């Protein structure tokens, strides 16, 4: 099952830079559009929406950092939610401060370490996804019922919360199914907060928002040299959540190959980082959610029956639930 790459606009006139970093970004799950000068960048932004932009300040036709800062200001004004990461061959403190003041997400100075670039870009992507989730929640809260009561106060929803509190006392894996916007993450957080793991991390990942290679590295980590740009070891979310809980949202979008690894983490409490030959022991409770019909996905061979069966507690939500 494929996942759409995350759109990114790279505005860079140095062809050598693009030859190195475009494949790196694409391997990490980004759909990269290239622009070699400011007019090309504007044309790309007119044609498509890019939540992430990597912007070189010193661009043709004049190579002026001041013009580059004006371009940054225009991109931010065009899309307030766009995360612009400025890349510059000149590490002028004045330019750095001005870029941040104008709304840049981060400022990187050339030569850029590949691993550092990936970390910054992935954090920016995570920020975009988080802000989208916040907007969805705000919309739900603003949609009051005619009698003035807020969504989420129906008897069925309160009953589901009570059920979450009851199941929280165990370490059983949990699967929550239902349409988007019905409160699946809220239930997952309730399970964690009411459990013995409440003081340990509760980490979330949207499995449908990341390409397979990026999701694997995000969940299980990787070791130095395991792929292009892996210049140092990285812990995965399963390791970072040790002792706590991990929420796998939209697990129905996960590829069968990654489903096997998640099942091993659930059944044996161990994960294998990308490129490693020895597994790591973890103590993590897995709470999953999906808006897909997993029974149908099992019949189509897109979802493992044993992974679905590993969830000892399952809730099904409908719009009327919340």
ABEGO torsion letter per residue (X at the ends): XBBBBBBBBBBBABAAAAAAAAAAAAAAGBBBBBBABAAAAAAAAAABBBABBBBBABBOAAGBAAAAAAAAAAAAAABAABBBBBBBABBBAAAAAAAAAAGBABBBBOBBBAAAAAAAAAAAAAAAAAAAAAAAAAAAAABBBAAGBBBGABAAAAAAAAAAAAAAABABBBBBBEBBGAGAAAAAAAAAAABAAAABBBBBBBAAABBAAAAAAAAAEBBBGABBGBABBBBBAAAAABGBBBBBBGAAABBAAAAAAAAAAAAAGBBBBBGBABBBBBBBBBBBBBABBAAAAAAAGABBAAAAAABABBBBBBAAAX
